[in-house]
Amino acid sequence: MIDVPRLVVAAPASGSGKTTVATGLMAAFARRGLAVSPHKVGPDYIDPGYHALATGRPGRNLDAYLCGPDRIAPLFGHGAAGAGLAVVEGVMGLFDGAAGQGELASTAHVAKLLRAPVVLVVDASSQSRSVAALVHGFASWDPEVRLGGVVLNKVGSERHEALLREALDASGVPVLGVLRRSGAVDTPSRHLGLVPAAERRREALDSVDALAAQVHAGCDLDALLALARSAPPLPEAPWDPAAEVPQGAARPRIAVAGGPAFTFSYAEHGELLRAAGADVVPFDPLRDETLPEGTDGLVIGGGFPEVYAPQLSENAALRARIARFTGPVAAECAGLLYLARELDGQPMCGVLDATATMSERLTLGYREAVAVADSALAAAGTRVRGHEFHRTVLEPGSGATPAWGVTRPERRTEGHIGGADGAVHASYLHVHWAAAPAMAARFAARCARDAA
């Protein structure tokens, strides 16, 4: 049984202010003394970084495409354990899901799986009476989605607010907050979205404080908390990483890349590795000149190596150490680029016989794939769902032994398997290990075996 008060913060479209309201609510309630559990619908890594700053708890993703609908409530229960409130930030528009697959992985889908009331954030900057038609449409489109209230964002004046409230009086959907136009809480963006919180920690903390103050002043926190407490208990049991993987007798040491250049990681990955018996230790490729002592395996996840290519390249000592490393390596996206010979002309680790360059083209979307051959991470034939999100091109895109055969939305091979007995698995594809815990168990076991 999962019994945690919860809200889903959604919007009619991207850019309406979901992150502003969701992060502000998290921070405002946390400053009231509540233990707030932060969640994000979809595969996004960046918003959860701001959620973590707001709440002091790991930001966690709820992706019904990557993890499957049946895992959403258990993963939610795991992340929200001990919390007095959970706030779930949506993705895109409320009803926008995986392309061509109906409601799958949409905010509405996740809200229904969690039986959570939805708060709709509406950008009211260019409308007045029309807001009632918009809200009515969203409230009536799917009777299984409970629209519990509206937060009006980018309201221009008291007169504008009065017109909006008057229009919404007959809708039956209460106004739970009004936020005025303000540039004080803007968060800088670049080619893949917001700048991660880890890259601007002091400024990010200031932004979160400003969001908390704005939401505290403009929203009815008592009414929002009462709405969250109206969510019924969920019958599912919380997800437990220890129940997903066998614990090995050995205790391998697995170093996980972090720091500003490698900020993309799901919290459940480290939890699964630890459940499998591994000792998980962080390292920062921008600053650390060697790997943590006794490293048996490497996990190098996603992030922005293209932004930090000169600094990563300057750390020649660590690049050389990684080039000499013979243990298992699991690399995703940014990790793939870091293992290449070079990135935009800057020397990288040279583990892979490939080069990477920045591109104007955004590669984005969900993928279905199958492991082409055995590797330290996946057995041949393993089927996964993943997500690709980058503006770089790798040549060649797949090695002599590819990491994955992509089967949907198109058919192609992708990534590289290298090293002795497939020790290195490097790919653009982001996979959520909670949906494939055997991969975490296999990697930990391979690290233990090679260290023996």
C-alpha positions in Angstrom: 0.0 0.0 0.0 1.3 3.5 -1.0 -0.4 6.3 0.9 1.4 9.6 0.1 -0.4 12.9 -0.6 0.4 13.9 -4.1 -0.2 16.4 -6.9 0.7 16.3 -10.6 1.6 19.7 -12.1 0.6 19.8 -15.8 0.1 22.3 -18.5 -1.7 22.7 -21.9 1.7 22.9 -23.6 5.4 23.2 -23.1 6.6 26.6 -22.0 3.5 27.3 -19.8 5.5 27.4 -16.5 5.3 23.8 -15.2 8.9 23.8 -13.9 8.4 27.2 -12.3 5.3 26.1 -10.4 6.4 22.5 -9.6 9.8 23.5 -8.4 8.4 26.5 -6.5 5.8 24.3 -4.8 8.4 21.8 -3.8 10.6 24.5 -2.3 7.7 26.3 -0.6 6.4 23.2 1.1 9.8 22.1 2.0 10.4 25.4 3.7 7.2 24.8 5.7 8.9 21.7 7.1 7.2 19.1 5.0 9.3 16.2 3.6 8.6 16.7 -0.1 9.3 13.9 -2.7 10.1 15.3 -6.2 9.2 13.5 -9.4 9.3 14.2 -13.1 7.2 12.6 -15.8 9.3 11.4 -18.8 13.0 10.9 -19.4 14.3 14.4 -18.6 17.4 14.6 -16.4 17.7 18.4 -15.9 14.5 19.3 -14.1 15.1 16.7 -11.4 18.3 18.4 -10.6 16.4 21.6 -9.6 13.8 19.5 -7.8 16.6 18.0 -5.7 17.8 21.4 -4.7 14.3 22.4 -3.8 13.6 19.4 -1.6 16.9 17.9 -0.4 15.8 14.5 -1.9 16.8 12.9 -5.2 14.7 14.0 -8.1 13.1 10.8 -9.7 11.6 10.1 -13.1 8.3 8.4 -13.8 8.5 7.2 -17.4 5.8 4.8 -18.5 7.5 4.2 -21.8 10.9 3.4 -20.5 9.8 1.5 -17.4 6.3 0.3 -18.3 3.0 1.4 -16.8 3.1 -1.3 -14.1 6.2 0.1 -12.6 5.1 3.7 -12.2 3.2 3.4 -8.9 5.9 1.1 -7.3 8.7 3.5 -8.4 6.7 6.4 -7.1 6.2 4.6 -3.8 9.9 3.8 -3.5 10.9 7.4 -4.1 8.2 8.9 -1.9 8.8 6.7 1.1 8.7 8.8 4.3 7.4 11.9 2.5 4.5 14.1 3.6 3.9 15.3 0.1 4.9 14.3 -3.4 4.9 16.8 -6.3 5.1 15.3 -9.8 6.1 17.7 -12.7 4.5 16.7 -16.0 6.0 16.7 -19.5 4.9 18.7 -22.5 1.1 19.2 -22.7 -1.1 17.2 -20.4 -2.2 14.7 -23.0 1.0 14.5 -25.1 2.6 11.1 -24.9 5.0 8.9 -26.9 4.6 9.6 -30.6 2.0 7.5 -32.3 1.2 5.5 -29.1 -1.8 7.3 -27.7 -1.7 8.4 -24.1 1.4 6.2 -23.3 3.9 8.1 -21.1 1.9 11.3 -21.1 1.4 13.3 -18.0 -2.3 12.3 -18.0 -1.3 8.6 -18.2 1.0 8.9 -15.2 -1.6 10.9 -13.3 -4.1 8.1 -13.8 -1.7 5.4 -12.8 -1.0 7.4 -9.6 -4.7 8.3 -9.1 -3.4 11.8 -8.5 -5.2 15.1 -8.9 -3.8 17.4 -11.5 -3.0 21.1 -11.2 -3.1 22.8 -14.6 -0.6 25.7 -15.1 -2.0 28.1 -17.8 0.0 30.8 -19.5 -2.5 33.5 -19.3 -0.4 36.2 -20.8 -2.3 36.6 -24.1 -5.9 35.7 -23.0 -8.7 36.6 -20.7 -12.2 35.1 -21.1 -10.8 32.4 -23.5 -9.1 30.8 -20.5 -12.4 29.3 -19.4 -12.8 27.5 -22.7 -9.3 26.1 -22.5 -9.7 24.9 -19.0 -13.1 23.4 -19.7 -11.6 21.5 -22.6 -8.8 20.0 -20.5 -11.1 19.2 -17.6 -13.6 17.3 -19.8 -11.4 15.6 -22.3 -10.7 12.5 -20.2 -13.1 11.8 -17.3 -10.4 9.6 -15.7 -8.1 12.6 -15.2 -9.1 14.6 -12.2 -8.4 18.3 -12.8 -8.3 19.7 -9.3 -7.3 23.3 -9.9 -5.6 25.9 -12.0 -2.6 28.1 -11.5 -2.6 31.1 -13.7 0.9 32.1 -14.8 2.3 35.3 -16.4 -0.7 37.4 -15.3 -0.1 41.0 -16.2 -2.1 43.1 -13.6 -4.9 43.1 -11.0 -7.4 43.9 -13.8 -6.1 41.0 -15.9 -6.4 38.7 -12.9 -10.0 39.8 -12.2 -11.0 39.1 -15.8 -9.4 35.6 -15.6 -11.1 34.7 -12.3 -14.4 36.0 -13.5 -14.2 33.8 -16.7 -13.2 30.7 -14.6 -16.0 31.1 -12.0 -18.4 29.1 -14.0 -15.9 26.4 -15.0 -16.1 24.5 -11.7 -12.3 24.4 -11.6 -10.9 26.5 -8.7 -8.1 28.9 -9.2 -5.4 27.8 -6.7 -2.7 30.3 -7.6 -1.9 33.4 -9.6 1.7 34.3 -10.6 2.6 37.6 -12.1 5.1 38.1 -15.0 8.6 38.1 -13.6 12.1 37.8 -15.0 13.6 37.2 -11.5 13.2 33.5 -11.6 14.3 32.8 -15.2 16.6 29.9 -15.6 19.2 30.0 -18.4 18.8 27.6 -21.3 21.0 26.2 -24.1 20.9 23.6 -26.9 19.3 20.8 -24.9 17.1 22.7 -22.5 17.8 24.3 -19.1 21.4 24.6 -17.9 21.7 21.8 -15.2 21.7 22.9 -11.6 25.1 21.2 -11.0 26.7 23.6 -13.4 25.4 26.8 -11.6 24.8 25.6 -8.1 24.9 29.0 -6.4 22.8 30.7 -9.0 20.5 27.6 -9.1 19.9 27.8 -5.3 19.1 31.5 -5.7 16.6 30.7 -8.5 14.9 28.0 -6.3 14.7 30.5 -3.4 13.0 33.0 -5.8 10.6 30.4 -7.1 9.7 29.4 -3.5 9.0 33.0 -2.6 6.9 33.6 -5.8 4.8 30.5 -5.3 4.4 31.1 -1.6 3.1 34.6 -2.4 0.9 33.6 -5.3 -0.5 30.2 -4.5 -3.0 28.9 -1.9 -0.7 26.3 -0.3 -3.3 25.1 2.2 -5.8 24.4 -0.6 -3.1 22.7 -2.7 -2.1 20.5 0.3 -5.7 19.6 0.9 -6.0 18.6 -2.7 -2.9 16.4 -2.5 -4.3 14.8 0.6 -7.5 13.8 -1.3 -5.5 11.3 -3.4 -6.5 7.8 -2.4 -4.0 5.1 -1.3 -2.5 3.0 -4.1 -2.7 -0.8 -3.7 0.8 -1.5 -5.2 3.9 -2.2 -3.1 6.8 0.1 -3.4 9.6 -0.9 -5.7 12.6 -2.5 -3.9 16.0 -2.7 -5.6 17.1 -5.5 -3.3 14.2 -7.6 -4.6 15.2 -7.0 -8.3 18.8 -8.2 -8.3 20.7 -11.0 -6.6 23.5 -9.8 -4.2 26.9 -11.3 -5.1 29.4 -12.6 -2.6 32.1 -10.2 -3.8 31.9 -6.4 -3.4 33.2 -4.8 -6.6 34.0 -1.0 -6.6 32.2 0.8 -9.4 33.2 4.4 -10.1 30.4 6.6 -11.5 31.2 9.8 -13.4 29.7 12.9 -12.1 30.4 16.6 -11.8 29.2 19.4 -14.2 30.0 17.5 -17.4 28.1 14.3 -16.4 24.9 15.2 -14.7 22.5 12.7 -16.3 21.7 9.8 -14.1 18.7 8.0 -12.7 18.9 7.5 -8.9 17.7 3.9 -9.3 20.9 2.9 -11.2 23.1 3.4 -8.2 20.6 1.8 -5.9 20.5 -1.3 -8.1 24.3 -1.6 -8.2 24.5 -1.3 -4.4 21.7 -3.8 -4.1 23.8 -6.2 -6.3 26.6 -5.8 -3.8 28.7 -3.1 -5.4 30.5 -0.2 -3.7 29.5 2.8 -5.8 31.9 5.8 -5.7 31.7 9.1 -7.6 34.5 10.7 -9.6 34.6 14.0 -11.5 36.4 13.8 -14.9 36.9 17.6 -14.9 38.9 17.5 -11.7 40.1 14.1 -10.7 43.4 13.0 -12.3 42.9 9.4 -11.5 40.1 6.9 -10.9 39.1 6.1 -7.3 41.4 3.6 -5.7 40.5 0.0 -6.4 38.1 0.8 -9.2 36.8 -2.4 -10.8 34.2 -0.9 -13.2 33.2 2.4 -14.7 29.8 3.9 -15.4 29.9 7.1 -17.5 26.4 8.5 -18.1 25.0 11.4 -19.9 25.6 15.1 -19.7 27.3 17.9 -21.6 30.8 16.8 -22.5 30.6 19.0 -25.6 30.3 22.1 -23.4 33.4 20.9 -21.3 35.4 19.4 -24.1 38.5 21.6 -23.6 38.6 21.0 -19.8 38.0 17.2 -20.3 40.8 17.1 -22.8 43.1 19.1 -20.6 42.8 16.4 -17.9 45.2 14.2 -19.8 46.2 12.1 -16.8 42.6 10.8 -16.3 42.1 10.3 -20.0 45.2 8.1 -20.1 44.1 6.2 -17.0 40.7 5.4 -18.6 42.4 4.4 -21.8 44.5 1.9 -19.8 41.5 0.6 -17.8 40.7 -3.0 -18.7 37.6 -3.5 -16.4 34.0 -3.3 -17.5 32.7 0.1 -18.7 29.1 1.1 -19.3 28.8 4.4 -21.1 25.7 6.4 -22.3 25.6 9.3 -24.7 28.1 11.7 -23.1 30.0 8.7 -21.8 30.1 7.4 -25.4 31.6 10.7 -26.6 34.1 10.8 -23.8 35.4 7.4 -24.7 35.9 8.4 -28.4 39.2 9.5 -29.9 38.1 13.1 -30.0 35.2 15.4 -29.6 35.1 18.6 -31.8 38.8 18.2 -32.4 39.6 17.9 -28.7 41.4 14.6 -27.7 39.2 12.4 -25.5 40.0 8.9 -24.0 40.5 7.0 -27.2 38.9 3.8 -25.9 36.7 3.7 -29.0 37.9 4.1 -32.6 35.5 6.9 -33.4 35.3 10.7 -33.5 32.4 13.0 -32.4 31.4 16.4 -33.6 28.6 18.8 -32.7 25.7 19.1 -35.1 22.9 21.5 -35.8 20.4 18.5 -35.9 18.7 17.5 -32.7 18.3 13.7 -32.4 15.4 13.1 -30.0 12.9 10.4 -29.2 12.1 7.1 -27.7 13.7 3.9 -29.1 13.2 0.2 -29.0 16.3 -1.9 -29.3 17.8 -5.3 -28.9 21.4 -6.2 -27.8 23.3 -7.4 -30.8 26.0 -9.4 -28.9 27.0 -10.3 -25.3 28.6 -7.5 -23.4 29.4 -6.6 -19.7 26.0 -4.8 -19.6 23.6 -6.9 -21.6 23.2 -10.4 -22.9 22.7 -10.8 -26.6 18.9 -10.6 -27.4 18.1 -8.4 -24.4 15.3 -6.1 -25.4 15.1 -2.6 -24.0 13.3 0.7 -24.4 15.5 3.8 -24.3 15.6 7.5 -25.1 18.0 9.4 -27.4 18.7 13.1 -26.9 21.7 14.8 -28.4 23.1 17.2 -31.0 26.3 15.3 -31.8 27.3 12.9 -34.6 29.6 9.9 -34.0 31.7 8.4 -36.8 31.3 5.5 -37.2 27.9 5.5 -35.4 28.3 1.8 -34.7 31.4 -0.3 -34.3 32.4 -3.7 -35.6 30.2 -5.1 -32.9 27.3 -2.6 -32.3 25.8 -2.2 -28.9 22.2 -2.2 -30.0 20.1 -3.0 -33.0 17.4 -0.3 -33.0 14.1 -1.8 -34.1 11.8 1.2 -33.6 11.1 3.8 -34.9 13.6 2.8 -37.6 15.9 -0.2 -38.1 19.7 0.5 -37.7 22.6 -0.5 -35.5 24.0 1.9 -32.9 26.9 2.1 -30.4 30.0 0.2 -29.8 31.0 -3.0 -27.9 34.7 -3.3 -27.3 37.4 -4.6 -24.9 38.1 -8.1 -23.9 35.0 -10.3 -23.9 32.7 -7.2 -24.5 34.0 -5.3 -21.5 33.0 -1.9 -22.9 29.4 -1.1 -23.8 29.0 2.4 -25.2 25.9 3.9 -26.8 23.8 7.0 -27.3 20.8 5.2 -25.9 19.7 6.1 -22.3 18.1 3.1 -20.7 16.3 3.1 -17.3 17.8 0.1 -15.4 14.7 -0.1 -13.2 13.0 -1.6 -16.3 16.0 -3.9 -16.9 17.5 -4.7 -13.5 19.2 -7.8 -15.0 21.6 -5.3 -16.7 22.7 -3.8 -13.4 23.1 -7.3 -11.9 25.1 -8.5 -14.9 27.4 -5.4 -14.8 28.1 -5.7 -11.1 28.7 -9.5 -11.5 31.1 -8.9 -14.4 33.0 -6.2 -12.3 33.3 -8.7 -9.5 34.4 -11.5 -11.8 37.1 -9.5 -13.5 38.4 -8.2 -10.2 38.8 -11.6 -8.7 
